[in-house]
Amino acid sequence: MTEPDPVNHPPHYTVGGIETIDFIEAKQLPYHLGNVIKYVTRAQHKGSELADLKKAAWYLNRHIEQREAALSRVMAVPPHQFLPAWSNPLVCSLCNTDHTAVGGAR
């Protein structure tokens, strides 16, 4: 039997036949979600299980907060602002606003 490699293949990341980093990379997970997977998969195999689960929850909550903030920024822009300039009618059918003063008649 080979000796464990604590640097390249730590035993707490190789349990179950697939290394955690390989799973994270295969799924192309972003940083925060990769850390969620890392802490959940090692929780029962390294140090304090509860501490690792709390770390996973922290990263998941941070990811959710960032996604919600990004979504709220997108939702704050009125829908007609996403329309190309050439499609801007004299009176916008989405917000019932006369846009001729802003974009001019085309």
Phi, psi and omega in degrees: 000138181278154179286147177297144178254098185291347180265306186270330182216068181300140184301329181286352176251357183249003180296135176097002173091351175228136179285139184305316182298324179295320178295313181300315180291321180297324180273356180052048182283143176290170187310306185297316181290327174299320178291326176301311180299315181303309184289325179292316184288335180263353189307317183272359188238355181212128174058222184270117179300315182297319179298317179294322178293325176292322177296317178299316179297321179299313180294321179294315178297320178296318178297315179298315179301318180293321178294319178295319179296318179296318179295320180293328177293320179292318183289341180285343180273124179304142185304326182293342179287347177273349181285145176294153184303322182292342180267001184286105180285172178299319175236119184294127180286344180274323184236002177058037180248141175278113183263009183297328180289333182273305187255347181076158179287144181246000000 
